[in-house]
Amino acid sequence: MKTSLLAGAAIALSALVAVPAAAQVNGIGVSDPAIVVASSAARVAAYTQIASTFANERTTLEQNQQQLNTLLQPFDTDQDQQLSETERAALEANAAALRQVQTLEQTIQTTQGPITAARVFALEQIAQQLSPSVQAVVAAKNVSLILPPNSVVYMNDAADLTDEIVAELNRRLPTVSTAVPQGWQPQRSSVDLFQQVQNILLSAAVMQAQQEAAAGQQPAAAPVQGR
């Protein structure tokens, strides 16, 4: 049984059922690059370092987010944690509340910026070693085709190459720098990868909370995406 860090998230995101073990023997494997990156030791270490470096900013973000939630709560009439067009129109009709919301949203965005930049920078470095890692596994496993999970309707653990690629990636790149160079600008693909990784981490956190709740434990709070 595969035991990759985000196996649960992989299942939740791709909604897959099993593929025959013969698939890998015939030269076909399955893996999701974003899950590989999210599972890598370099990503885990980088996010831990970034959380420590920006500890004060993260505290400020949490406080500002709580204030924003409090301001928005009276307008969220259906209590679904988001504003519909009608609810947003009611907010915009309240000039004082709208100014407070806009100020907090701008503050949150400004505070979040350096944290997001550090994460994207870390992921961009990891992504540069992803293709060589895949090629190494392809050669070792005699694989001629790797499919993304969302294109497969049936698979089992033998076809999943995620753990093998993660292991090779960890060997090649155990850590990355989290210090963003002056003037650095992310590639568009790096920004897209960041969003995919954030979605994976959020899905994993939600799944863990659901499992803990089902087991009668106190569920851990799911992190606000991007925090």
Secondary structure, DSSP 4 states (H G I P E B T S, - for coil): ----TTHHHHHHHH----B-THHHHTTEEE--HHHHHHHSHHHHHHHHHHHHHTHHHHHHHHHHHHHHHHHHGGG-TT-SSS--HHHHHHHHT-HHHHHHHHHHHHHHHHHHHHHHHHHHHHHHHHHHTHHHHHHHHHHHHT-SEEE-GGG-S-B-GGGB-HHHHHHHHHHH-S-----PPTT----HHHHHHHHHHHHHHHHHHHHHHHHHHHTTS-PPPPPPTT-
